[in-house]
Amino acid sequence: MHIRKAQKRDIVPLLEIYNFEALNGTATFDLNPKSVEEWTRWYNNHNVGNHPLIVADVDGVAVGYASLSGYREKEAYKSTVELSVYVNRDYRGQGIGTELMQAILDMARKDESIHTVVSVITSDNQDSVHLHEKLGFTYCGTIHEVGRKFGRYLSISNFELQV
């Protein structure tokens, strides 16, 4: 496994990882799968400026990804980015998420236009909470029952890291 910059050929494998979570998990509050067109637009907003997109590659196939995206659209937020990390369900528990996060945080630390990295985590996703804490993120609040998925209300926990 090695970490590399995402390429156009990764769009479909990354979309499949994300859509699995949309349909089966709570890592995203999307309820419906994204289309290739929607995901291509998302892809095209990355690896531009301070919004890198990297993948974990196993035998030429992307099995996970990490991205830094714009936090909010207002200009004052330009130095803040939002971190997302997703790993194919068949490759979880192998340290891939940790490697992806470490690599993208290294990129953020080298980018002088980035000051703060934030993550919004579904509160019951304790694996992600522990990973963020292990990598130096600080918990900065919960918004309770802000989303509804699979017939239940879900809360989100906010984490931040100044780089």
C-alpha positions in Angstrom: 0.0 0.0 0.0 1.2 3.5 -0.8 -0.2 6.9 -0.5 -0.4 9.1 -3.7 -2.2 12.0 -5.2 -5.7 11.1 -6.5 -6.0 10.7 -10.2 -9.1 10.8 -12.5 -9.0 6.9 -12.7 -9.8 7.0 -8.9 -13.1 8.7 -9.3 -15.2 5.6 -9.5 -13.4 3.6 -6.7 -13.7 6.6 -4.4 -17.3 7.1 -5.3 -18.0 3.5 -4.5 -16.4 3.9 -1.0 -18.4 7.0 -0.3 -21.7 5.6 -1.7 -21.4 2.5 0.5 -21.3 4.9 3.5 -24.2 6.9 2.2 -26.3 3.8 2.0 -25.0 1.8 4.9 -23.2 3.9 7.4 -23.3 7.1 9.4 -19.9 8.5 8.5 -21.8 10.8 6.1 -25.3 12.3 6.5 -26.0 11.8 2.8 -28.9 9.5 2.5 -28.6 8.8 -1.3 -25.7 7.8 -3.4 -23.8 10.4 -5.4 -23.7 10.2 -9.2 -20.5 10.0 -11.2 -21.2 13.5 -12.4 -21.6 14.9 -8.8 -18.5 13.0 -7.7 -16.5 14.3 -10.7 -17.4 17.9 -9.7 -16.3 17.1 -6.1 -13.0 15.6 -7.4 -12.4 18.6 -9.6 -12.5 20.9 -6.5 -9.5 19.0 -5.1 -5.8 19.1 -5.8 -6.4 22.8 -6.4 -5.2 25.4 -3.9 -5.1 24.2 -0.4 -7.6 21.3 -1.0 -5.5 18.1 -1.6 -7.0 14.7 -2.3 -4.9 11.6 -1.7 -5.6 7.9 -1.9 -4.3 4.7 -0.4 -3.3 2.6 -3.4 -3.2 -1.2 -3.1 -2.1 -2.9 -6.3 -3.2 0.0 -8.5 -6.6 0.4 -6.9 -7.7 3.3 -4.5 -9.0 1.6 -1.3 -9.3 4.8 0.8 -8.9 8.5 0.6 -8.3 11.7 2.6 -9.3 15.1 1.4 -9.1 18.7 2.7 -12.0 20.7 1.5 -13.2 24.3 2.0 -14.8 24.7 5.4 -17.3 27.4 4.5 -17.7 29.7 1.5 -17.0 33.0 3.3 -13.6 34.5 2.5 -12.5 34.7 6.2 -12.6 30.9 6.3 -10.0 30.3 3.5 -7.3 29.3 6.0 -9.6 26.6 7.5 -10.1 23.3 5.8 -12.3 20.3 6.6 -10.8 16.9 6.7 -12.6 13.8 5.4 -11.2 10.2 5.5 -12.9 7.1 4.1 -11.6 3.6 3.8 -13.2 0.7 1.8 -14.9 -1.6 4.3 -12.7 -4.5 3.2 -9.5 -2.7 4.2 -10.5 -1.2 7.5 -8.5 -2.1 10.7 -5.2 -2.1 8.8 -4.0 1.4 9.7 -4.9 2.8 6.3 -7.0 5.6 7.8 -4.1 6.6 10.1 -1.6 6.7 7.3 -3.9 8.8 5.1 -4.6 11.2 7.9 -0.9 11.5 8.8 0.0 12.1 5.2 -2.7 14.8 4.6 -1.9 16.5 7.9 1.8 16.6 6.8 0.6 18.4 3.6 -1.5 20.8 5.6 1.5 21.7 7.9 3.6 22.5 4.8 0.9 24.7 3.3 1.3 28.2 4.7 -2.3 29.0 3.5 -3.7 26.5 6.0 -4.1 27.4 9.7 -6.8 25.2 11.0 -8.0 21.7 10.1 -11.5 20.7 11.3 -13.3 17.4 11.3 -17.0 16.9 11.9 -17.6 13.3 13.1 -20.8 11.4 13.8 -20.6 11.2 17.6 -21.1 7.4 17.8 -18.1 6.9 15.5 -15.6 6.2 18.3 -12.9 4.8 16.0 -12.7 8.1 14.2 -12.9 10.1 17.4 -9.9 8.1 18.9 -8.0 8.5 15.6 -8.4 12.2 15.6 -7.4 12.5 19.3 -4.4 10.3 18.7 -3.2 12.6 15.9 -3.6 15.8 18.0 -7.1 17.0 17.3 -9.0 18.7 20.1 -12.6 18.1 20.8 -14.5 21.4 20.5 -18.2 20.6 21.0 -21.2 18.5 20.0 -24.3 19.5 18.2 -26.9 17.0 19.4 -29.4 15.2 17.2 -28.7 17.4 14.2 -29.3 14.7 11.6 -31.6 11.7 11.1 -30.6 8.5 9.4 -31.7 4.9 9.6 -34.7 6.0 11.8 -32.6 7.6 14.5 -31.3 11.1 15.4 -27.5 11.5 15.2 -25.2 14.0 16.8 -22.0 15.4 15.5 -18.7 16.1 17.4 -16.4 18.8 16.2 -12.6 18.5 16.3 -9.9 21.0 15.4 -6.2 21.1 14.9 -4.0 24.2 14.3 -1.2 23.4 11.9 
